[in-house]
């Protein structure tokens, strides 16, 4: 019932375009250590309006989220996304571990909380050999369209969506 919507909601954790400001990246040396991130994604009728995300730790940067979707054969609880930075792209694999949601049938407003495990699995540019493991959370809020009978249409894209993402872990690039 909420499969596609939850994949859309949780993809926010997964896809990020950032402007690199890390000193290690600029010098060409490997950096490794603790990492945290936080950000947001805003959509209207399934189209991304604006995104921002900030990474702090071994890599410092701010950018935007790009959604790419899962590959054929991936389980329903998995999203694959790219984190695109000025100096390269990271590949991210996100697994939804715990999902909780509430739908108000009067207003068609959805609120969701998703606990994830995220992995960086290589990339391009300065992130060619990157790796990392994170514990992430997505808090999502949205509004479903209505059916002709006035009930909430709980499939397809939300009319409006805001995803708040955060996480922490370890990153090497």
C-alpha positions, 0 to 999 in steps of 0.5 A: 500500500505504501511501498512506492511512497515509502521508497520515495520518502526514504530515498531522501537519505540516499541521494545527495549532491554536495560541494566538496570543501574537505582539506584531505580531498583537496590535497589528494590524501585519503581521509577517514573518520567519524561522519554525520549528515543532515538535510532535507528534500521538498517535492511537489507532485513527485518532482523535486523542488529543492534539496540540501544536505550537509556532511560533517567529519572526515568529509565536509560539504553542502549540496543537494539530493539526487534520487536514482532508484533501486536496481532490478532484483533489489529487495523492496526495502533497498534504495540505491542512490548517487551522492553527487559532489563537485569533485565526484560521485558516491554510490549509496545503498540504503536499507530500510530497517524499521518503518512507522507511519501514520495517515490522517484519513480526514486530511490525507496527511502522512507522517513517517519515520524510517530507520535505515542502514546506509553504505557508501559503495565506491564512486567516481572522482575523489570518491572512487575508492570511498566506503562508509557505513551509517545509521540514518533516519528519515522523518517524512511528511506529506499529503496524499491526493484524494480519490473521486469518492473523497478518500485518500489515494494511498498509491502513487506520488504525494501532492507535497512531501518534505523529508528530513534526513540525518545520520552518523557513522564512519567514512573513508575517501 
